[in-house]
Structures are given as C-alpha cells and as structure tokens.
C-alpha cells in the first residue's frame, strides 16, 4: 500500500512538472499567456486600424508575436502605410511594429 502511494505521488508530481514546463516560453515559442496576450493585442490593433477612417482595414493584415506587431498588405498611398504603423504603435501592449505594408 505504501509503495502504491509513492508511485501515485511520483506520477502526479511528474505530470504537474510536465504541465508547468509545457506552458513556459522559449526564444522560439510563446507561452500560453503570451499567446493570449498577443491575440488581444492583434484584436486591439485591428480595431484601431478599422476605426481610422483614412485606412482600409480589409487590406491590412496584423500579426503579433511576443508583443511585436507585423503589418502587411496593401494601401493606396505611402502616407497610409505610415499612418497604419503609427496607429499600431499607439495601442497599449505593442512593444514594436514591423511595417511590411506595400503601396499598390
């Protein structure tokens, strides 16, 4: 009976350890919390671009990784590409913006 308890405790401890390690981040992989934060930042940036009347939000793509936002897509004027980057920089939680937007 005592050996069974020790084995069960060891299995439980190992399962908890693997779960904690599996949720941590690395230089190439986001943690679960970072993924959720990035999804929220992406949504906020998309909403901010959508609410900017001079920009066509349907032609601008937004991706976020560890707080770094990447913008891509097409705009009509070079000023629109700069405006989209400025709008993205103004969103809380954005640490940097990579602007890959091209002019048609």
N, C-alpha and C positions, 0 to 999 in steps of 0.2 A: 504494500500500500504506500509506504513512504517513498519507494523508488518511482512509483507511478506519479505521485505528486511532483517529484523533482523533474521528471520528464515533461509533464504538463507545464510546469513553470518555465522550463527551458524553452519549450516550443512557443509559449506565449511571449516570452521576452524576445526571442528571435523575430517573431512576427512583428512586434512593436518596433524593434530596431530597423527592420527592413522597410517598414512603412515610413518611418521618420527619414531615413536616408533616401528613399524614393521620392520624397516631396521636397528635397533640398535642391538648390540651384547649382549650376556649374557654369563655367565660362561659355559653354555652347548650348546649355539647356536651361529654360526657365523653371522656377519652382511653381507650384500650383497657385500660390498667392500672387506671384509676379504675372502669371498668365491672366489671372482675373483682373489685376490692376491694368495690364496692357489692353485688355478688351474694353475696359471702362474708358481709358484714355482715347482709344480709337473711336469709340462712340461719341465722346465729347468733341473730338476734332472734327468728325464728320458733321455733327450738328452745328458746330461753329462755322464750318465752310458752307453748309446748307443755308444758314441764316445770313450769310453775307450776300447781299443782292447782286453784286457785280460778278460773282463766281457761279459757274455751272457745276453744281456738286456731283451730278451724274457722270461727269467726265474726269473726276479726280478720285484716285484710289488712295486709301490710307491704310498703312500697316504699322504696328508698333511692336518693338522688341526691347524689353527692359527699359522702358521709358523713352527710347529713341524712336521718333516718328519718321517714317519714309513716305513721301508723297510722290505719286506717279500719275500719269495720264496726260491729257492734252487740254490746252487753253488757247484762246484766240489771240491774246496779247501777252507780251513779256511781263507787263505790269501785273497781269492776273496771276502768273506763276509766283511772283514775289509777294503778292497780296495773300495768296494761299499759305505760303510759308510763314508770313507774319501772323496770320490768324492762328495757325497751328502753334506757333511759339507762345501765343497768349493763353493757351489752355493750361490749366493747373495740372501738374504731374509730368509735363513734357520736359525732358532733360535736353534733347537736341532734335533738330529737324534736318533730314536729308531731302533736298528738293530735287527730284528727278522728273519734274513736270516739263513737258515739251510744248513748244508753240507749234500750232498747226500750220 
